[in-house]
Every structure is written in C-alpha cells, then in structure tokens.
Amino acid sequence: MAQPLLKASSSTQWSQFKGQITPYLFLLPALTVLGLAVFWPAIQAFILSFSEFGYDITAAPEWVGLKNFRRLWGDPVFWKTLANTVLYLIFAVPILVVAPLGLAILVNQKLRGIQWFRTAYYTPVVISMVVAGIAWKWLYTQNGLLNQLGRWGYGHIPGMAPILNWLAENSAAFQAFLGWLNLSEEGIPWLTNPNLALFCVMAVTIWKGLGYYMVIYLAGLQAIPVDLYEAAAIDGSQGWQRHWDITVPLMTPYLMLVAVISAISATKVFEEIYIMTRGEPLNSSKTIVYYLYEQAFGPNLDISYACAMGLVLYLIIFSLSVLNLWLRRRI
C-alpha cells in the first residue's frame, strides 16, 4: 500500500508544481524582452553615469565616481533645463488635470450627435506629433494665422486700435507687457522670443493631451450611478454645484491618475521641442530630456554625462510616483 500512496503523492506534487510554474513560463518571453530592452540598458546607464565614456565608443568606460554629477551641479544649462521642466509641471499639468474633466462632463451628456464632439476632441491624440508640431509651427510664424488674426483685429475691430494705443501711451504695465511680448509691426515672434517659446511649445502638449485625459475621465463619469445625481437634484443641488458635490469627490482617483501621468509626460517632453524650437532661443525652451539628447547624440557624444542626467530625471519621476502613492493614501 505504501508504494501506490507514494506515487499518488508524487503525482500531486508534480501537478502542483506545474500549476505554479506554468504562469511564469508564459511570462518568460515577455520578461526576457523586457529585461533585454529595459532593465539591462537601465543598469548599463546607471554604471555609465559614474564613468567616463563617450566620444571614443571603442574605449572601455573609465570609472570616475561622482565627477559627472559634480559637473551637473556646476552646469548652468542643466539648471536652466531643470527650471524649464519645472515650469512645464507648474503650468501644463494643472491644465491637463482640470480642463479634460470639464470636457468629459460636457461630452457625457445624452445629446444627439455627441459622438461627433467626442471624436473631434479626441482627434489630436491620434495625430502624429511630427505633424502637429509642424502645423503649430506654421501658426506661430511671422505670417502665420495667429499674427494674421492679430493684425486683422487691430485694423478691423471697432475701438481696438484706439484702446491699445491709449494703453501703450499711458500704462506702464501695458508697456512692460508689450516689451515682454516683443511686439512689432510684423507681429509677435512667438518661437523666437525667449519669454514665449516654452509656452508656445507647452500649448502643443496641452492640445495633444486634452482628448487623451478626457477619455480617462469619461470612463470614470460613466461609472458613477445616475441615482446620486437624481438624489442631489432632489436636495436642491443644481448645475456645477452638483458636480462639485458628487463628481469631483468620486473622480478623485482619476484626478490623481491623470496628475501623475501628465506630470511624468511633462518631464519627458521631447518631440515638440525638437520639431518646433530645438531648445532655442537661448535655451529658453530646452528641457532635461532634450538636453540629455544633445549630450548623448550631439557632436561630443558625451554618453556618460547624459546617463547622469538620465539618473536625475529618473529620481524626479520616481519622486512624483511616490508622492502620488502618499497622496492617494491620504485622500
């Protein structure tokens, strides 16, 4: 009797082992690709950030410790790009968190043809960033649509020219604002003005992101029971007050998700800058990722210095993720 029991026990153990290992076998191909394409390069970049490696890529990396990070500390261009990245977080992220929620509320109505509006708002998401960047660059040129509209409005809208002329002559604040815009007879130099270039690029990022985050919010709105709004209406809550009392509290997890995704995306902006400004003028529109690209693939091929910047960028993104987890537990 002992031998059959032993065989049954062995068979059971083997079945349990197969059941436990089978999911990992299915995951193995994906994990292999992930390891070779993500984790191994990340480890190599971490090592290179403490090494001297670049122009002569045939030479072996030389360990230099914290030299690259000390260089970062004393690099004014790096601090400028860091400041530009922070500006992106300050201005773009709040808009990308709040505005798509408003759009989602609007397109969540049961109206005839509402699908067309949803499609229209989402269309920028599927447009290539290259196409979007070139199109917006045309809008910003000296003879672009924005300057043409400005010149037309100045000459054709009744009362605009006298009011602007009076403000330009009598208001010091308005004069300073015109100087900040660098306004001339040809119009506003949107992409060549250091004060405006970053915000012009930021507008493209916001335009591209509105529809994407709107869909995320729309999924959350459609999961809210209609009974809650009906009960709020009975209690006297109407209009936007009803959304403030019900929608915003129930959408808090989605708000946090969009805040983190948009913040991480803002720290990694590259395509818009490459297509529209190349980080100019005077590094005013250059972010960390673009500066990293210049160092790694520019004439100097300073790969180790770029890896050090990449490590700093990773720490920033990791900090944002940790902050999100902390806030989600608090709220």
Buried (B, 14 or more C-beta within 10 A) or exposed (E): EEEEEEEEEEEEEEEEEEEEEEEEEEEEEEEEEEEEEEEEEBEEBBBBBBBBBBEEEEEEBEEBEEBBBEBBEEBEEBEBBBEBBBBBBEBBBEBBBEBBBBBBBBBBEEEEEEEEBBEEBBEBBEBEBEEBBEEBBEBBBBEBEBBBEEBEEEEEEEEEEEEBEEBEEEEEEBEEEBEEBBBEEEBBBBBBBBEBBBBBBBBBBBBBBBBBBBBBBBEBBEEBEEEBBEEBEEEEBEEEEBBEBBBEEBBEEBBBBBBBBBBBBBBBBBBBBBBBBEBBBEBBBBBBBBBBBBBBEEEEBBBBBBBBBBBBBBEBBEEBEEEBEEEEEEE
